[in-house]
Amino acid sequence: MIPVRDDLRALEGYHSAQVDVRVRLNTNESPTPPPDAFRDAVAAEVSRVDWHRYPDRAATALREAIAESHGVDAAQVFVANGSNEVLQTVLLAYAGPGRVVATFEPTYQMHAQIARVTGATVVEGERADDFTLDPAEVERVLAEHQPHVVFLTSPNNPTGLVEPADRVQQMLDLAPGLVVVDEAYAQFADWTALDLIDEATPLVVTRTFSKTWSMAGARLGYLIGPTWLVAELEKVVLPYHLDAVKQIAGRLALRYVEDMDDRVAQIVAERTRVSAELAVLGLTVIPSGANFVLFRVDGRDGHDIWQGLVDRSVLIRDCSGWPRLANCLRVTIGTPDENTEFLSALTEVLGVIAIDDQTDFPTEENGADQ
Ligand SMILES: *Cc1c(COP(=O)(O)O)cnc(C)c1O
């Protein structure tokens, strides 16, 4: 073995248990596929792809379609293989060795992870116990660390909370560098930071086809930002990074916006039902503006509850061992049937695993190994 870069030695990489189960509610995918008409349209166009030629390097047609859907210019759109690659490209261009990236925890783990891979220093601001973000903490982190890039996720993952508009505005007022608003779940929420974008503002908004568009299998994401910033990203990303098939799939998907809106509406309705039922079960439910719900099983062991669900062939996300998320679990909203199966399995598990008064408030010492 040869040694990896010193600064990568302590990194762990991304983990999400992939278990073979009947009900899979752990990665915030859409529970239903895009419409058949979309699949047929993609198949027809793919049959005409010039396989011996490189794809359109600028992904012109796709970027124009995305730009049109948001009422912006195609030169304000950067596309890549999932919004994770969008984030990576942003961080390669604006973070890297000697630079500082700020996050407010708990939030999407990949922001800090990718920043560290680029060699940047990550500073972690803290959210309050209810996972909201105190303006004083934003001010402290920005003033003390002068980050080159600061992240906000709205709705936030894994909490589901929608960030208030004035928190984004505050960051724009105070941040010395780039503000990235990750809107992977924006269609499930009631506002977007897209309206704040202009050429004079160092703000980008990232979106993905993985969630609302039912296209996690395609790996496609994009950002909207100032044209000068998009031009820098184009210098950093690999040539021809976006294959021809993906460019077709993304462009055609946008023709089925009504189907997407219908799926979103159904998930939002189910989110309301699942949240209410979780509260009836006596659990602490974090209000969600996304397609998942974070809840806390106070007085019980979160991992045991998760395992009990797996034993009943229901897989959700076990966040109980993550920093700041003791006894928290996150469930993706599925089809109505899947949600009902999840709720009845959970009811059963809660009946079996009794509340233990001793572990009401896990401490550092006993929280880790339970
Ligand atoms: C799911 C998710 C993404 C999506 O990443 P892709 O690479 O587009 O699949 C990005 N940001 C957040 C906060 C997410 O939860």
The ligand as a Gaussian input file, in Angstrom:
#p B3LYP/6-31G(d) Opt

LIG

0 1
 C      -30.143000      14.239000      -2.340000
 C      -29.403000      15.518000      -2.166000
 C      -28.620000      16.017000      -3.186000
 C      -28.646000      15.272000      -4.479000
 O      -27.509000      14.941000      -5.004000
 P      -27.479000      14.336000      -6.478000
 O      -26.020000      14.194000      -6.639000
 O      -28.095000      15.345000      -7.384000
 O      -28.240000      13.048000      -6.477000
 C      -27.993000      17.229000      -3.026000
 N      -28.133000      17.932000      -1.891000
 C      -28.898000      17.491000      -0.891000
 C      -29.084000      18.319000       0.326000
 C      -29.533000      16.259000      -0.986000
 O      -30.259000      15.797000       0.037000

